[in-house]
Amino acid sequence: MNPREVTCLVIASAVFTAITTTTNLISLVPIPPVLEFVGYSIYRHSRHHHHHGQDPRKRTENVAKVSICDDFPPGVPPPETNTTVTLCVDYNGCCNFTTVQAAVDAAANASSKRTVIWINSGIYYEKVTVPRTKPNVTFQGQGYTTTAIVWNDTANSSSGTFYSGSVQVFANNFIARNISFMNVAPIAKPGDKGAQAVAIRISGDQSSFWGCGFFGTQDTLHDDWGRHYFRDCFIQGSIDFIFGNAKSFYENCQIISMANPVPPGVKFINGVVTAQGRASNDENSGFAFVNCTIGGTGRIWLGRAWRPFSRVVFVYVSMTDIIAPEGWNDFNDPSRDQTIFYGEYGCRGSGSNMTMRAPFVQRLNESQASPFLNISFIDGDQWISHY
């Protein structure tokens, strides 16, 4: 492994370990099997270790009896059909490609067929881009705790936050299932310059994510542009860790703050969930969170007005006491109070008490909440599928 891969492995393992030791998460999320990641990498590289002094004939017998590909799933990749072609990625070389980017590059341009990129368990140390010319691509992992694409760019190292993503998706109709996207750059502290580190940027229309993980600190999930759907996902960060100007629906997702713990009674804010970027009343964008949970550590806001017409709604969301009583922030610009739309309806938990919410926050009734309750918010009945 080169030094960057070693760094990524160590930090990625530490990220998962941190999740398992966060007090507020124990009852919310399953403990991710860190050893599956670490053990898999150790197993992979131990195969290439030479045992000096061993009888060469015995070494040959062992190689003949044991192959790293012996346990590879049969029937992968499946034959091409009229609607789907499957490409296979395994970094041990047991199928078509050893990197995710190589499989993306092999996908046909402007294809009406869906290209399913089946990605075997493991950590893939690479920066991946899905260009606009390759619509209808699916990343199919083997579980968000066992399959991950990992890199460690920051705004400083990549000419800006928007280009720091470990994965960047510019194509339409992208789907991801059972895989994690991680940025393991050094943890950003409030006020750090150029430390923003995106795990994934989603800039195509009609993208959906099923059972995926998003791991980072500041600016983890760049929900940039288009209509997007997130179902049963795990999203971790600290500052503005779901941000962008997309129109997105988050359903049954676990949202986890990893901001530093704040002692009881201290009013310091050190984290923010959302920074939605709607810049004018003409833009049809916003974030809706329904039946999600918010937990973790820190003392945080649900959102702040990155742009003057920012729009975010939480409906039937469970919130722990890490949510500050005021709940939201207008980016310290009172002129935005008349144009932002921040609403809550039917939420529960100690962080959902609206008694001391900021005056610009909407206490929605059933009628006002109804446009945000289901996938019709993103016209999902017209495009969401389960490939």
VMD Tcl script that draws the C-alpha trace (Angstrom):
set ca {
  {0.00 0.00 0.00}
  {1.27 3.49 -0.74}
  {1.36 6.12 2.07}
  {-1.93 7.71 0.99}
  {-3.72 4.33 1.05}
  {-2.32 3.60 4.51}
  {-3.53 6.98 5.76}
  {-6.99 6.41 4.27}
  {-7.24 2.95 5.85}
  {-6.24 4.17 9.31}
  {-8.57 7.17 9.24}
  {-11.47 5.24 7.70}
  {-11.19 2.66 10.46}
  {-11.06 5.43 13.06}
  {-14.22 7.00 11.63}
  {-16.17 3.77 12.04}
  {-14.68 3.23 15.52}
  {-15.79 6.73 16.52}
  {-19.33 5.88 15.50}
  {-19.43 2.84 17.72}
  {-18.28 4.83 20.77}
  {-20.69 7.74 20.38}
  {-23.06 7.40 23.31}
  {-26.17 8.76 21.60}
  {-25.82 6.37 18.67}
  {-25.73 3.06 20.47}
  {-29.51 2.72 20.39}
  {-29.86 4.25 16.94}
  {-27.49 2.38 14.66}
  {-25.94 -1.06 14.36}
  {-22.26 -1.19 15.26}
  {-20.43 -1.15 11.91}
  {-18.06 -4.11 11.64}
  {-14.79 -2.21 11.42}
  {-12.85 -5.44 11.41}
  {-14.51 -6.45 8.16}
  {-12.86 -3.45 6.48}
  {-9.52 -3.73 8.25}
  {-9.37 -7.52 8.15}
  {-10.20 -7.59 4.46}
  {-7.34 -5.22 3.64}
  {-4.89 -7.10 5.88}
  {-6.01 -10.40 4.33}
  {-5.53 -9.00 0.87}
  {-1.98 -7.84 1.48}
  {-0.93 -10.80 3.61}
  {-1.50 -13.01 0.59}
  {1.52 -11.39 -1.01}
  {3.84 -11.83 2.00}
  {6.75 -14.21 1.36}
  {7.44 -16.80 4.06}
  {11.20 -17.06 4.02}
  {12.59 -20.47 4.90}
  {9.49 -22.41 3.85}
  {9.96 -25.33 1.51}
  {9.20 -23.95 -2.02}
  {7.31 -27.13 -2.89}
  {4.96 -26.65 0.09}
  {4.52 -23.01 -0.88}
  {3.44 -24.13 -4.36}
  {0.98 -26.62 -2.87}
  {-0.57 -23.89 -0.71}
  {-1.01 -21.60 -3.70}
  {-2.71 -24.42 -5.61}
  {-5.13 -25.13 -2.78}
  {-6.04 -21.55 -1.76}
  {-6.95 -18.67 -4.05}
  {-8.08 -15.26 -2.94}
  {-10.89 -15.58 -5.47}
  {-12.20 -18.93 -4.17}
  {-15.04 -17.25 -2.27}
  {-16.01 -14.88 -5.06}
  {-19.79 -15.01 -5.63}
  {-20.75 -17.26 -8.55}
  {-22.73 -15.75 -11.39}
  {-21.19 -12.26 -11.08}
  {-21.39 -10.47 -13.39}
  {-24.66 -11.81 -14.83}
  {-25.26 -11.88 -18.60}
  {-26.29 -8.70 -20.37}
  {-30.03 -8.22 -20.92}
  {-32.09 -5.93 -23.12}
  {-32.21 -3.33 -20.34}
  {-29.12 -3.90 -18.18}
  {-25.40 -4.56 -18.47}
  {-23.39 -5.43 -15.35}
  {-19.72 -4.61 -14.80}
  {-17.87 -6.08 -11.85}
  {-15.26 -4.44 -9.58}
  {-13.03 -6.36 -7.19}
  {-9.68 -4.96 -6.09}
  {-8.18 -8.44 -5.89}
  {-8.73 -8.89 -9.63}
  {-11.42 -11.57 -9.37}
  {-13.62 -9.99 -12.07}
  {-13.67 -7.29 -14.75}
  {-12.03 -4.33 -13.00}
  {-9.95 -3.55 -9.94}
  {-11.09 0.10 -9.59}
  {-14.48 1.76 -9.67}
  {-13.28 4.50 -12.02}
  {-12.15 1.94 -14.59}
  {-15.65 0.45 -14.61}
  {-17.22 3.90 -14.97}
  {-14.89 4.64 -17.88}
  {-15.99 1.39 -19.55}
  {-19.70 2.25 -19.30}
  {-21.22 3.26 -22.63}
  {-21.81 6.93 -23.30}
  {-25.42 8.14 -23.57}
  {-26.72 4.61 -23.11}
  {-30.41 3.97 -22.57}
  {-29.47 0.70 -20.85}
  {-28.71 0.75 -17.15}
  {-25.08 -0.04 -16.38}
  {-24.89 -1.75 -12.99}
  {-21.40 -1.54 -11.49}
  {-21.27 -4.37 -8.96}
  {-18.62 -3.51 -6.36}
  {-17.30 -6.24 -4.08}
  {-16.71 -5.69 -0.36}
  {-13.66 -3.61 0.52}
  {-12.30 -0.08 0.70}
  {-11.55 1.45 -2.71}
  {-8.93 4.20 -2.37}
  {-9.71 6.41 -5.34}
  {-11.37 9.61 -6.47}
  {-14.26 8.72 -8.77}
  {-16.12 10.86 -11.31}
  {-19.27 9.88 -13.20}
  {-19.39 12.38 -16.11}
  {-22.54 13.79 -17.67}
  {-22.01 11.59 -20.72}
  {-22.73 8.42 -18.70}
  {-26.35 8.44 -17.47}
  {-28.16 5.41 -16.04}
  {-25.29 4.11 -13.91}
  {-25.80 2.14 -10.67}
  {-23.19 1.56 -7.97}
  {-24.17 -1.70 -6.24}
  {-22.18 -2.32 -3.06}
  {-22.42 -5.19 -0.60}
  {-23.44 -3.11 2.42}
  {-22.60 0.38 3.62}
  {-20.43 -1.04 6.43}
  {-18.43 -3.31 4.12}
  {-18.07 -1.43 0.81}
  {-16.69 2.12 0.56}
  {-15.09 4.56 -1.84}
  {-12.59 6.66 0.10}
  {-10.43 9.71 -0.60}
  {-9.17 12.68 1.40}
  {-9.22 15.87 -0.66}
  {-10.14 19.21 0.92}
  {-11.09 22.60 -0.46}
  {-7.42 23.55 -0.13}
  {-6.11 20.50 -2.00}
  {-8.65 20.51 -4.84}
  {-9.22 24.14 -5.89}
  {-12.39 24.55 -3.86}
  {-15.04 22.74 -1.83}
  {-17.10 21.79 -4.88}
  {-14.20 19.76 -6.29}
  {-13.15 17.99 -3.09}
  {-15.64 15.12 -3.35}
  {-14.31 11.58 -3.11}
  {-17.07 10.79 -5.63}
  {-18.52 13.32 -8.07}
  {-21.67 12.48 -10.01}
  {-22.61 14.77 -12.90}
  {-24.76 12.26 -14.83}
  {-28.54 11.94 -14.64}
  {-30.38 8.86 -13.37}
  {-27.59 7.72 -11.05}
  {-28.42 5.09 -8.42}
  {-26.36 3.84 -5.49}
  {-27.23 0.93 -3.23}
  {-25.54 -0.46 -0.12}
  {-22.26 1.44 -0.39}
  {-20.50 4.20 1.55}
  {-18.88 7.39 0.32}
  {-16.17 8.70 2.63}
  {-13.87 11.68 2.88}
  {-11.24 11.01 5.52}
  {-9.46 14.36 5.44}
  {-8.48 15.75 8.88}
  {-11.50 16.67 10.97}
  {-12.54 20.28 10.41}
  {-13.00 22.58 13.38}
  {-15.38 25.60 13.33}
  {-13.62 28.44 11.56}
  {-11.02 26.33 9.77}
  {-10.12 27.74 6.35}
  {-10.14 25.40 3.38}
  {-10.86 22.30 5.50}
  {-14.19 21.50 3.81}
  {-14.07 17.90 2.61}
  {-16.93 16.48 0.54}
  {-17.64 12.74 0.46}
  {-19.91 12.94 -2.59}
  {-21.18 15.66 -4.91}
  {-24.46 14.94 -6.69}
  {-25.02 17.27 -9.64}
  {-27.26 15.22 -11.92}
  {-31.05 14.98 -11.97}
  {-33.12 12.01 -10.77}
  {-30.56 10.31 -8.53}
  {-31.46 7.89 -5.73}
  {-29.55 6.36 -2.83}
  {-30.68 3.24 -0.98}
  {-29.03 2.01 2.21}
  {-25.93 4.13 1.64}
  {-23.47 5.73 4.05}
  {-22.00 9.23 3.81}
  {-19.02 9.88 6.11}
  {-17.13 13.11 6.66}
  {-17.09 16.20 8.86}
  {-17.64 19.60 7.23}
  {-19.70 19.51 4.00}
  {-20.01 15.70 3.87}
  {-22.90 15.46 1.41}
  {-22.94 18.03 -1.38}
  {-26.54 17.76 -2.55}
  {-25.77 20.14 -5.36}
  {-28.44 20.18 -8.06}
  {-31.35 18.13 -9.36}
  {-34.02 15.94 -7.79}
  {-32.70 13.31 -5.42}
  {-34.04 10.58 -3.15}
  {-32.33 9.13 -0.07}
  {-33.82 6.08 1.64}
  {-32.50 4.25 4.74}
  {-29.18 6.10 4.59}
  {-26.60 6.94 7.27}
  {-25.26 10.51 7.05}
  {-22.45 11.68 9.34}
  {-20.78 15.07 9.69}
  {-20.35 18.14 11.82}
  {-20.73 21.47 9.99}
  {-23.18 22.06 7.11}
  {-22.88 18.37 6.40}
  {-25.89 18.25 4.08}
  {-25.61 21.25 1.78}
  {-26.39 22.40 -1.74}
  {-29.22 23.61 -3.96}
  {-30.89 20.34 -4.94}
  {-34.52 19.42 -4.38}
  {-34.23 16.30 -2.25}
  {-36.33 13.96 -0.15}
  {-34.70 12.12 2.77}
  {-36.74 9.23 4.15}
  {-35.94 6.96 7.12}
  {-32.37 8.24 7.28}
  {-30.06 8.38 10.31}
  {-28.39 11.78 10.62}
  {-25.44 11.78 12.98}
  {-23.51 14.78 14.29}
  {-19.90 14.15 15.23}
  {-19.26 17.66 16.53}
  {-17.33 17.74 19.78}
  {-19.44 17.16 22.90}
  {-20.55 20.36 24.65}
  {-20.80 20.43 28.46}
  {-24.30 20.88 29.94}
  {-25.30 24.53 30.23}
  {-22.81 25.75 27.60}
  {-24.53 27.60 24.74}
  {-21.73 27.32 22.22}
  {-22.84 26.10 18.76}
  {-20.38 23.79 17.03}
  {-22.39 22.06 14.33}
  {-25.09 22.45 11.68}
  {-27.00 19.75 9.81}
  {-28.10 21.63 6.68}
  {-27.03 24.59 4.58}
  {-29.54 24.70 1.75}
  {-28.61 27.02 -1.09}
  {-31.83 28.31 -2.67}
  {-30.82 31.78 -3.92}
  {-34.11 33.18 -5.24}
  {-37.84 32.68 -5.06}
  {-37.76 31.39 -8.65}
  {-35.64 28.36 -7.75}
  {-37.60 25.17 -7.10}
  {-35.24 23.55 -4.62}
  {-35.22 22.52 -0.97}
  {-34.69 19.62 1.43}
  {-37.45 17.55 3.07}
  {-36.64 15.11 5.88}
  {-39.38 12.64 6.81}
  {-39.29 9.88 9.47}
  {-35.58 10.42 10.06}
  {-33.56 10.45 13.30}
  {-30.99 13.02 14.43}
  {-28.46 12.10 17.10}
  {-24.79 12.16 17.95}
  {-22.77 14.77 19.78}
  {-22.32 18.55 19.94}
  {-24.76 21.43 20.24}
  {-26.08 22.05 16.76}
  {-28.62 23.77 14.55}
  {-30.95 21.99 12.13}
  {-29.94 24.45 9.44}
  {-28.59 27.83 8.54}
  {-29.43 30.08 5.60}
  {-26.48 29.65 3.27}
  {-28.54 31.50 0.66}
  {-31.37 34.02 1.26}
  {-34.25 31.76 0.12}
  {-33.03 28.58 1.82}
  {-35.82 25.99 2.26}
  {-35.73 22.98 4.63}
  {-38.51 21.05 6.37}
  {-38.38 18.33 9.05}
  {-41.49 16.15 9.41}
  {-41.95 13.28 11.89}
  {-38.24 13.46 12.76}
  {-36.84 12.24 16.07}
  {-34.34 14.74 17.54}
  {-32.11 14.28 20.57}
  {-31.09 17.09 22.90}
  {-28.09 18.04 20.78}
  {-30.42 20.40 18.91}
  {-30.13 23.92 20.36}
  {-33.47 25.39 21.51}
  {-33.48 28.08 18.77}
  {-33.06 25.29 16.20}
  {-32.01 27.37 13.21}
  {-29.88 30.33 12.14}
  {-30.37 33.00 9.46}
  {-26.62 33.16 8.76}
  {-26.59 36.15 11.09}
  {-28.43 38.17 8.44}
  {-31.88 39.30 9.67}
  {-32.78 40.44 6.15}
  {-33.17 36.76 5.27}
  {-35.83 36.14 7.91}
  {-38.62 37.10 5.49}
  {-37.44 34.91 2.62}
  {-36.12 31.66 4.14}
  {-38.54 28.78 4.73}
  {-37.67 26.59 7.69}
  {-40.47 24.39 9.00}
  {-41.15 21.56 11.42}
  {-44.15 19.31 11.87}
  {-44.90 16.34 14.10}
  {-41.34 15.92 15.32}
  {-40.48 14.18 18.58}
  {-37.67 13.85 21.10}
  {-36.05 16.31 23.46}
  {-34.60 18.36 20.61}
  {-37.97 18.97 18.94}
  {-39.39 21.37 21.52}
  {-40.35 24.49 19.55}
  {-41.03 26.78 22.50}
  {-37.79 28.70 22.01}
  {-37.39 28.30 18.26}
  {-36.14 31.29 16.24}
  {-39.04 33.60 15.32}
  {-38.68 32.97 11.56}
  {-39.26 29.18 11.94}
  {-42.59 27.88 10.62}
  {-44.70 25.77 12.97}
  {-46.43 23.88 10.21}
  {-49.93 22.48 10.36}
  {-50.99 19.34 8.51}
  {-52.01 21.21 5.40}
  {-48.76 23.18 5.23}
  {-46.68 20.04 5.77}
  {-48.49 17.92 3.17}
  {-46.40 19.01 0.11}
  {-43.29 17.69 1.86}
  {-44.63 14.35 3.13}
  {-43.77 11.98 0.29}
  {-41.85 11.54 -2.95}
  {-44.28 13.74 -4.86}
  {-42.12 16.59 -3.49}
  {-39.48 15.52 -6.02}
  {-41.88 14.10 -8.66}
  {-40.59 10.73 -7.54}
  {-43.54 8.72 -8.84}
  {-42.31 9.59 -12.34}
  {-38.72 8.37 -12.03}
  {-37.80 6.50 -8.83}
  {-37.11 2.82 -9.46}
  {-35.47 -0.03 -7.54}
  {-32.70 -1.17 -9.90}
}
mol new
graphics top color blue
foreach p $ca { graphics top sphere $p radius 0.5 }
foreach p [lrange $ca 0 end-1] q [lrange $ca 1 end] { graphics top cylinder $p $q radius 0.2 }
display resetview
